[in-house]
Amino acid sequence: MGFVDEYRNVEAHDGDLLEKYKRHLRLQRHKIVGIDIEYNNEPEATQKPALVQLSVGKTQPVLLFQLSAAERCTVYENFLADPRYTFASFTIGGDKTRLERVNLEVANIVDILKEWRVPEATKELDSLADVADMLIDDYYNNMKKNITNEEHVHWFSLPLSMRHIEYATKDAYAAYEIWNRITLTQDRLRCAKLEKEEPPKKHPRSSWGDSTW
């Protein structure tokens, strides 16, 4: 997947990509959406989300919704509030608070760091990059972030630079990919456990006895 091979500016009322997401998710057993949020540069007490990025997998485009520049979008709000989808992110406490300030709610959101801890963690909380490096290092190492701390405060700028777009896209996809892999691994472990606990099947005895012909 080329993260920024193609970039198209989508108007706020254009629900085409979200409809494509819905069609894709209908075919998935686990309806996972990677979500990440970037903020404006106001003080933390009043800080609001400037950008919300969504990913539903490597084969699908990543949606970047610049809240600081867009009008309210009912289709987008309804998608975030749909309980059928599992939105996966990291350290979501602050995200929820900031989203509430613009009257947005994500109905079913999973904090990956609470649900799954890095086994060899050396810090109280590991960053997205730390977890991604351990789980999908072969892929994520090829898409390291290249945005400086000075650039990080400009999420409200119009238009976003290609460096900001690439950064945001990678984070949304990484959140999706990590939770998808964890979910699939948990499925396999459950199946293996059930198979192990299943009693061996008894073969019915032949009415002719145990003789071998």
Order of alpha helices (4+ residues) and beta strands (2+ residues): alpha-beta-beta-beta-alpha-beta-alpha-beta-alpha-alpha-alpha
